[in-house]
Amino acid sequence: MASAPLTVQANDDSHFFYLSVALRDSTVVSAMSGTMHLLIDADADSTTGGTAYDMRGVDFALDLSRLDIVQAGVHGAGIALRTITSAGLGAFRSAYELQVVALPGWSTDRFELRIARDGAPQGWPRLGAQIRARMVRVAPDSARVATPVQRYVFTTPLDTTPLRGASSVPDKAPGAVRVAHWNVSEGSFLAPGNHAKLLAAVSPEIIVLDEVSGEVDSTALAAFFARPELARMGSWRFVHGQSGGRQRGVVAARGRAIRAEPSMRYMRYPDGSLDSLARSDARMQARFIDTERRANIASTGAWVDVDGIETLFVTVDLTSGGYLGSPNDAFRLLQARTMRRYVLDAIGQGSSRAPVVIAGDYNSVASYESVRTLQQSLDTDGSDLTLNRALRLDGRTASTWRNDSVAQFTPGRLDLALYSDRAFEQTGGFVFAAEDLTDRLLGSLQITRDMSRQSSDHLIVVTDLRRKQGAPRK
């Protein structure tokens, strides 16, 4: 069976249980055709718990590609915990209750899972000394493939005390420039006081924003960058994209030159491309196509001086949702191909090609093709751009998005930065969330623990870039 589990490797620390799962074929862990169950016997005792898929002693399960919510009939949509009843698998519950993370979110033949070991506060059994587990892949026609039931003995004693938060925000390396990019969640940016405080907390020199509400004009943006939290760092200048309809892109910089890329102030779909996409896929809704025809691409480009190198910064906000082969996935690819044409025209060819940073919300929840399209052959020497590295400040996950109120999908890595590694090296990077900080640090930054959640379901992603030795200043 395609995308059936081949091998499963496990590891642990005092708070989490980790799995690395290799598959026969690529799949999207939260939106596969059919589903995959991880069955867990929390006390390694087959005489307690229930029975599911011929495994006795099951205490709970984790459904990858949950089927209580489906897409196109056979594709699951999300990840959920399952209780166990006398009849087998029971109710669906939020995977956030056990701090589950499954990455990457795009199509892959290997993914990793994280599950909290102390489920007692949420009514789940603790994963203490040892467990038994198996994975079961179930196809839409009910055919199934299961791994053997395996026993895992934890190498680290369970620690039931809460994780300590980060006590500091990392400093950037000497000579580096700090870039912060963030999906500011459209409507909430109409009252952007908290956004300014959170951005100021990471001390950026270049800010790339996507999903800025179309109701926010340049006057409102000027007022935003003049807020005391940001103004204390210096004088900000910005480029405000004009395409995208209700969602726009913004690039801002302090202490350095910045200018708009004229061709990217308003970025249009190629003539006929939307009609062609609609004809190729009957599932494309006419209303959606008409909206995009009016709005065009929610992106912009700006040239920013980075240590003497004029660099093109491009904002990203690709369409969300879908599964492998879905209309959403096809539409993301059209958006990426359109943006690529604009980028190529702007940065030039041959030895005079300029470096580029393409950052924002890629919404890569199906194929990786839209990311690859904006990555391939766009560096100054014709090689691929490099994907940034950034972990949450707790160091345990690379997720940049979460929504624990709806809780259909587990935290994902949706927000990425691609950069020219012929011109720059990444000296640091992190994902900033107020909930990851100690109380003392929150107080010193004058922010609150729930401020990130109140501001956006996406998190600020920081990438520190430094000009490589020998890279020519242009």
C-alpha positions, 0 to 999 in steps of 0.5 A: 500500500502506498504511504504505508509505514516502513520503519518507525524509530523512537526517542524521548526526553523527560517531557516528550516522546518522539517518533520518526516514521519512514513511508513507502511513498510520499504523503501529507501527514494531515491530509492523506487519502485515508488515515493512519492510526498510532495506537498506544498502550501507555502502561505496556499492559495488554490486560488493561485498556481496549482493543483496536485493529487487533492490538489489545491494551490500547489506552489511546490513539492518534489519528493522522489525517482524521476522517471525521472531517474529510476533503473530496470524500477520501482525504482526511483533514487534520490530526486528532487524539482518539479515546478507546471504548469497548467497541474500539476507537472512540471520540475525537479530541484535540491533539493540542491536549498532548502538545502533538506536532507532526512535521513537515506538513508538506508531502514527504516520505518521512515525518516526525511526531512529538507527543507529550508524556504527561497527559494527566492534566488533560485526562490522558494516561502518562507515558512513564517507564515503557509503552507498547505501540503500533501504526496502522495505515487504512486506505479508503477501501478499508485495506490496511497495513500495520507495523508489528506491536513494539515495546519502547522503554523510555531512557529518561524519567518522566518529569511532570513539572512544566517546561521552563520558558526561554529566559532571553531573546537570542542576540544576533552575531556581530555583523549580521542583519536581523530579518523578521517576517510575520503573517499578521493575520489581516483583521487583527492588524487593524488594531496593531498595538500588540503587533508593534510590541511583539516585533520590537521584542525581537529587535529587527532591522528588516521587517517583512509582513504578509496578510496586512489588511487591504484596509490599512493604507500607507498613512496607517502603516506610517503611524504603525512604524512610528509607534514608540516600541518601533520608533525607539529602534530608529526611523523606519521606511517601508514599501507597501504592496498594492496588489492582493485585494484584502491582503497586502505585503509590506517590507520595512527597514531601519538604518539602511536604504530601501526602495520599491521594485517598480515592477512588483508594486502591483503583481498580476497573474499572466493573461489567461492563467486563471481561466486556464486553471479553471478549465483544467480543474472543474473543482475550481469555484468561479467565485474564487477565480473571480476574486483572484482576478480582481485582487491578483498576487498578495506580494510586493518587492523592495530593494534593501541594503544589507551590508552594502549589498542591495538585496531584493526582499519579496513577501509571500502569502500563498493560498491555504488548505487542500491536499496533494493534487487539490485545487488549492495546491494547483493554485499555490503553484500558479501563484509561485510561478507568477512570483518567480517570473517577477523575481527573475525579471527584477534580479537580472541574469548572469554575473550581474544577478542580485541576491534575493530573500523571499519570505512569508506564509508559503502555506505548504500543506500539500506538495512542496512544489510551490516552495521549490518553484521559488527556490530553484536556480534563483541564487546569484550563481544560478543555484538554489536558494537556501531554506532558513533554519528556525526553532521555537525558543523552547528548541523542541519544534520548528512550528510557525503556526498554531490554532489551539482554539479550532484545533483541527490541525496541529502546529505547522511550519508554514512560514519560511524564508528562502535566501541567497547563500552565495551572498549571505550566511545565516548566523542565527534564527528562531521562531518567537512566541510570547507563550514560550518565555519566562514571566521575568522576560515577558515583564522586561519586554512589556508583553503578556503571555497571550499576546502572540495568540491574540495577535495572529495564529502565525508566529514571528520568524527571525533569520539573521543574515551576514554578508559572506566573506568575499561576496561583492558589494553591489 
